[in-house]
Amino acid sequence: MKRKSIRQLLDGYKKKQFSPVEITREYVREIKNRDPVYNAYITVTKEHALRKAKRLEKKWNRGKNAGMLFGIPLSYKDNLATKDVRTTNGSGIYRSFIPVRTAAVIRRANKENAIMLGKNNMHEFALGITSNNPHYGPVRNPWNIEYSPGGSSGGSAAAVAGNMSVASIGTDTGGSVRIPAASCGIAGLKPTYGTLPTSGVDFVSWTMDHAGPLAANMDDLAIIMDALTRKDYSRYLIANIRGMRIGVPINFFNEHIEEETLRLYQAALAALGMLGAVLVDVDTSFLYGYQECGLTIAAAEAGYVHRDDIACCLMEMGADVRAILESSLEITSLQYITALHKKEEYTKAFKRIFKQVDVLATPTLPIPPRRIGVESVTFGSYTENIFDAMTRYTEIFNMTGMPALTLPCGITEQEQLPVGLQLIADHHREDHLIRTGYSYEQSELGGYYVKRDQIISGTCGF
């Protein structure tokens, strides 16, 4: 099935080129064919989706295509509660858990007449970045099934990249939307903290958790945000960034990074400059060592959230998740409060930066995707565990609560894997991100999207 954008689907419904039932059946068929390979879904809600599509089709037949997401097939990360549909949080402990309510962000999508295809596989308890799940199996990257899709929203990213969902809603505590989006060659947005509701989300950290969309392109991403917020983000889809000031870090974000990733990032910066943006050097040396602060906050809060699970079922968890939750028991109140104070200092430092620039541009990740099971990364003589490496450029913006967007900026030559560009703005300035991301996309990514879909279609002979 050829990939269709949200706008193409809505236009097709309007012109009676196809119906919601026909489109839903196509996506159900794609899931049936592809997901045994990609393992992007824990639960496929085929009957639920077709029932909803048939209800919408009755409205469609009467010319009532109400809703910004009318008939758009979406998937949801499996830590977002869905009434009467099991929600596992990627854990074996909750394999049979059926919520009695639906997460607020999904209710918003439902109100706009989206269709739920299913619940996406993820890293257990959203406490990791590989989506190598010990209970439901590893999610596989559609670019190369031997590689990780990133995490923790790995199933969401794989579903969108693999054309098994038009878009998905995930969560992001330290990069969990942006890391898999970059690893799977799609777009992902962590909006400003609190922009999307987290009621009904199985928390990791109440001070750092964000809900956010993953989509195949900037237009789809903006439409999803329109629908979930009732604000007009699509009006910022303007291919003009002339005079916009884009900050380029002179340190931290260009260190311990693979050469090809750095090259593609620098090429993206040059392209932004050619589009008329003013590139401004920015000092981010204050970030050295920040990850200890972020992990202290996230681990302490995760330990509280999962206190009952720790008491009853610690040994039923995967080893990496168990280690994080065990570490939470050693964090003192003084360490936690000190980390919260440092978090505020980091926020103030970035506030000062955004008085000088409109957008900050960084690599999303220091590395392309890694093979499933890889646990460490080496940069010259420096070796780092993969969790620290993959969250190094992303987690800080969960701590500050500032909006951060990832979109593709190229493909590695030898392994043919995607690399992401991260754009960050001040609180509530998603308009800068959408405008910059869209301008870059329209100028640079037309050929990329064609190649992406060719590579993914050939992964398993689809």
N, C-alpha and C positions, 0 to 999 in steps of 0.2 A: 504494500500500500504506500503510495506516495504521500509524503508528509504534507499536511495542510495546516495553515496558520489559523488562529482564532478568527481573524478578519475574513479569511477565505471561507471558513465554515459558516459564519454568520451571513455572509453574502450569498453563499450557496443555498442556505435555508430560505433566505428572502426571495431568491429567484426560482425556488422549487426545483433546484438541480438534484437535490437528494434530501432525504428526511432524517430526523434525529434517530429513528430506529435503524436506518441503513448505516449511518455513521457509527452508531454504537456497536452494531454487529461487526463492522469492520475492525474496530479496536479490540473487541472481544476475541475475534479471530487472530489478530496479531499477537495478543497475549498468549493465546493457546499455542501458537506456533513458536514464539520466541522465548517466552518466559521459562520453559524448561532448561534453556541455555543460560539466560541472564539472571534468573532467580531474583527478579526485582520486586516480586509481590509475595507477601505472606498470605494474604487473603484476597481472592478475586471475587468481586460481588457481581457476577454475571447477571443473575436473576434480578437483583436490585436495580442494576443499571438498565436492563431492558424494560422493566416495569416503569421506571421514571421516563425513559425515552418514549414509551407508548403514551404515557400521560401528556408529555410535551407534544407529541405528534398530533394529538387531538386538538390542542391549542393551535398548532402550526397549520392544520387543515382549515381552521377558522380564521387564519391570518393573524393570529395573536402570538407573535414571537417575542413575548415580554422577557426582559432580563438581559443584562450585559453579557452573561455567560450561557445564553439559551442554547441548550443542546450540546454544550462543550464537554467532552469526556475528560475528567480530571482524575488524578490519584492523590492519595494522602499518606504521609508518613505514619507509621503504625504506633506513634505515641500521641496522636490526635484522636480523642475519644469520638466514637461513632455509635450512636444509640442502636442497640440491637445487632450490631456487627462487632465481632470480637476485635479487641485492641490489645495487642500483646506487649507493646513497648519493646519489642525485640527480645523478650525474655521468655524462657521456658516456664518460669513461675506463673506467668499470666497467659499461658497458652489457651486457656478456655475462658478468659475474662470477657464478659459482655457488658459494656457500659449502659447506664440508664439515661445518659444524656449525650449530646453531641457537642464537640468543641465549638466555641463561639466563632472561630474563623471559618470552620466548615459550614456552620449555619448561615453565614454571610454568603458563601458560595451557593448554597442551596437556594437561598432567597433569590439569587440571580439565575436560577434554573440550570446550574451545572449538573452534570451526571457523574456520579461516583463509580469508577471502574474497579476500585479496590484499595487495599492498604499495603503500603510499600515496606519491603524488608529494610533493615537498618542495623546500625551497630547496637548491640545490647544496651538498653537503658539510655541510648544516645551518648554513651560515655566512651567514645572512641572515634577514630577517623578512617577506619578501613572497611567497615561494614562486613567484616569477616565474622559472620554470626555463628556461634557454636551450636545454636538450637535450630536454626532454620537454614543453615548453609550460607556460604559466602555469596554476596552479590558480585556479579562479574561485569567488567567494563565492556560496553558494546563496541568500543574501538578495538579491543583485543581481550578475549575472554580469559586469558591467563593473568590479566592485570586487575588491580583493585579499582573500583569506581570512586574511592574516597568515602568519607563519611562525616557525620553519622547518617545523613540523609542519602545514603548511597543508592537505595532502591528507587527513590524519587528521581534522582539524576539519571540512573540507568533506564528507567521507564520512559522518560522524556527523550533522552538521546536515542534510545532504541525504538522510538515511534510506537510505544505501547501506551502512551498517554499524551494528550496535547500539552499539558502542563501539570505541575504538582505543587503541593504546599508542604514544606518541611519546617524544621526548626533549626536554630543556629545559636549555640552557646559559646563556641570558640572558633567557629568557622564552618559549622555543620551544614549550611546551605551552600556557601561559597566554595568550600573544598571539593565536594563532589561535582558541583556544577563545572568548575574549572577542569577537574579530572575527566569529565565526560564531554567537554567541549560545548557546553550550553551556557545560558545566562542564569544568574542567580542573584537575588537581592535580599540583603538583610536591612530592612528599613530602620529608621530611628526607633529606639527603644520605646515600646508602648504603642506604636502606630497600629500594629495588628494585635488583637486581643490574644492572650495566652490562657484564658479560662478554658478548662478542658484539655489542656496539654499536660502530659506527664512530665513534670519539671526535672531538670538537672539543677538549675540555679535560678532562683527567682530574680536575682539582680542582673543576670547576664543573658537569660533566655530571650530569644526573639523568634517569632514566626515569620516565614518569608517564602515567596514563590520561586520556583525553578521553571524556566521556559526555554524554548528553542531559539528565540530571538527577542530583540528589544521590544518590538511591537506587542507580542504576546505578553511579555512581562508587564508592560504599562497597562494593558487592558485588564489583566488580573488585578493589579493594584487599584485601578479604577473601581472594579467590582467589589473588592474587599474593603475599601475605605469610603466609597461614595465620593471620592475626590477625582478631579480630572487630571490624572498624570499623563494621559495621552497627549495633552496639548503641548507637552514638552518634547514631543518627538519632532524636533526641529534640527535639520542638518546644518547647523551654523554655530560654531564655537569661536568665531573670530573675536579676539580680544579677551577671551576667558583666560584667567590666570590659573595655570595648572602647576601644582607643587611637585617637584622631583626630589626625593630624599637623596642626600649626598652620602648617607651612611645607613647602617643597619639593614635596610631593605635591598641593598646590593651586595651583601656579604653572605658567605656560606650559601652560595647559590650555584646551580649547575650552569655551565657556560652557555649551553643552547637556550636555556630559559632566559638568562640574562640578555642574550642577543635578541631574542624575540621581543622581550620587554623594551629594550632600547629602540628597536625598530618601531614599536607602537608609539613610543614617545616622539620619535621623529615624525611619524604620521600625524600625530596630534598637532605638532608644530607646523607642519605643512598645511593643516586645515585652518591655521590662523590663531591657534592658542598661544599664549605667552608662557613659556616654560620658566619656572622660578625655582632656584635651588632652595632646599629646605633642610635644616639640621634636625635630625631625629635621634641624635646620640643619647638622649635621655631614656631611650627604650631598652638599653642593654640591661638584661636581668629582669625585665618586667614579667616574664612568663611565670616565675615563681609566685608572684603576687596573684596572677590570674588563676593559677592552679589551686592556690590556697583557698580563694573564694569559692571557686566551682566545686572543689572536693568537699569543703566544709558544708556547703549548702546541699550538695548531693547526699552526703552522709545523713543529714537531717531528714531530707525527703524520703530516703530509703531506710530509715532507722528500723522499721518493722521488718523489711526484707532482710536486713543485715542480721537481725535477731533470730529470724526463723530459717533463712534459706541461703546463707552466704555461700555454702559449698555447691549450691545449684547454679551459681553464676560462672561465666567464663573467667579465666584466670586474670585477664587484664582488667576487667570490671571489678572483680573481687579485690585486686590490689589497690585500685583507686578508693573503693569504699572502706577498705581496711585502713588506708592512710588517713581517711577523714577522722578516724577515731583518735588520732594522735595530734590533731590540730587544736591548739589552745585558743581560748577566747581572745587572748591578747594578740596572737598571730592573725586571727581572723579580722579583728577590728583594725589592726595596723594595716592589713592588706586593703581594707575598705578605704582607709584614709589615703593610701598610695594611689588607689584607683581614682580618687577625686583629683589628685595632683596630676595624674596623666591626662585626665579630661581637661583640666585648665591649660596644660601645655598645648594640647591640640586646639583648644579654643584660640590660643594666641596665634597658632599657625594659620587658622582659617580667617584671621583678620588680614593676612597677607595674600592668601590664595582662595580661589573658589572651590577647587578640587585638588585632592592629593592622588597621584597615580603611583601604584606600586605593583610588583608582581603579586599575583594571588598566592602562589606557592613557590618555594625555591627549587622545586623539582617537578618533572612530569610524573604521571602515575607510576606506581611501582607494582611489581608482580605480587600476587596474593601470597601472603605469608611473610613478606619481607618485614623485618622489625627494626632495622637501623639504616642510616644513610651516611655515606662518607663524602666529605668535601676536602680533598687533599689529605692532610694529616688529621683532620677534625672529623670525628664520628659522633652522630647524634641519633637518639632514638626517633623512630618515624613519627610518633605523636608530636614531639617537640618541633620537629622539622616542619610538619604539615600545618601546624597551628601558629607558627612563628610570626607570620605576616597578617594573620586574621584575628586572633583572639583579642588583641588590644582594642579593637573597635566594638567588641562586645562589652568590654570594660567601660569604654567611654560612652557607649550607646549611640554612636554616630552611624549614619547610614553608610553601607558599603555594598558596592555592586561588583560582580565579576562577569566578564564576558570574554570570549575567546580572542587570542591575539596571535595564533599561529599553530603550526604542527611541527613536531620534531622530525628531522630529516630521516634518521635511521630507523627509529621505531614507529614513526607515524602515529604519535600520540599528541593530544591537545595541551596547549599552554594557555593560562588565563591572565588577563590584565585586571587588576583591582582598582576601582575608583572609589574614593571616600570623600564625603562632604560634611559640613557642619550639621548639627541637629536640624531636622525638618527641611533640609535642602536637597531632597531627592530630585527636585527639578534639575539641579546641576548635573546629577549623575545620569539621569535619563537623557538629557540633552547631549551630554558629552559622549555617553555610550552609543546613542543612536547615530550621532555624527560620525564616530569612528566606524561603526558597523556599516553604514551606508557607503562609506569611502573604501573600506578595506576588507569586508567580510563576505561579499557576494560570492566570490570564487571559493572561499573557505567553506561556506555552507554546502555548496554543491559537492565539494570533496569530502566533507564530513559525512554526508548521507551516503555517498558512494562507498566509503570505507566501511561504515557501519552495516550497510546492506550486504557487503561482501564478507562480513565476519563469519557468518555461518551459512553462507550461500542463500540468504533471503533475497 
